[in-house]
Amino acid sequence: MPATAFSPIDAPAGQTPAGVRPDLLERFASVPDPRSARGRRHTLASILALAACATAAGCKGPLEIQEWARDAPSAVLAALGCRFDPFHGHQVPHATTIDRALEHIDGDVLDAALGAHLTDLTSPDTDTDTDTDQPVVAIDGKTLRGARRPDGTAPHLVAAYDQASGAILGQRQVAAKTNEIPEARTLLGAVEVTGRLITLDALHTCEQTARSIVEDAKADYLLTVKANRPALLHAAALVLSGPDSDFATFTDTTRGHGRVEQRTVRVCPAPEDIDFPHAAQVVRIIRRRKPRGAPTWESKETVYAVTSRKNAGPAAIATAIRGHWEIENKLHWVRDTAYREDESRVRTGNAPRVLASLRNLAISLLRISGTGRIVAALRHNARDHHRPLALLGITT
């Protein structure tokens, strides 16, 4: 947070002094209020600020947000911009008011505001010509299984996850009658990923996505190659066959959860006749697993990938590929276990997506602060109303 003394809570959106990054309250104020002006008693910015702080304290839905706010001291409510009545003090919105506000918010605008805030906090100063310093962003999707639409389908969200900080730089909801592939390209156009390495699973290994990453986003890609791209898979397997001594190779062994896992990564320049846009190198990863203490490997898996990154060595590739799955372990799994997201009964309008965005914000800020135990951190925040404000950078 900047040291300049400036509170945007009473300033019109977009009027931040020069050289001062907008803080989170001003990001909330930039989100258009879709509600009718008639009968409106609480500003959308204050509702979002309350919801964000309550979510950072582990609250899961509008009723819990209301309960958190009702227990909050006046100083906290004032800092969040809550309505003040000279006879009754600061007023807290009812759970129904919170629910109705969340369900009508433009999710794309909110995600763009939160993504811009987290990008400001995590923007790296990196030389993209180096191997190990290139920041990596993983793109992956998650279905909100508890939030069923009237047609029986569930909302599906695609997020951009910064591997270094654990922050979510952007999120999009997959439109009905489409899939994750075009929405991932739209997401990449909405977040700042210039100079970064983008990792995606085999679903996204197609020419249009590769061109979009390199030519439009000005980034590099690392794409898994499977049987859905048979010609590309065959070319990668052919050029990477032979003894390890013929290739740049890196081997990593980890032990945990009662098993041993070994990953051997082999990298070589892509063949000149490879039929894939901007392909610079092809990659082979062999994963072996066995129970700890077992004399022989129990399973073996071979995976291929292609990247536009010319000078990435096997160690950097191994780190990026392994880090790709952190979005599952450190975000999606946490939302399910800490917030019971798949069991949520919030189903109306955009409310499921907005709550997912606020959970992303809380988890991202905890990761940026160096917190590894998210559930314990949420309990810690729940014991003091000032702690979520400190996490969000809001001063009382």
Order of alpha helices (4+ residues) and beta strands (2+ residues): alpha-alpha-alpha-alpha-beta-beta-alpha-alpha-beta-beta-beta-alpha-beta-alpha-beta-alpha-beta-beta-beta-beta-alpha-alpha-alpha-alpha-alpha
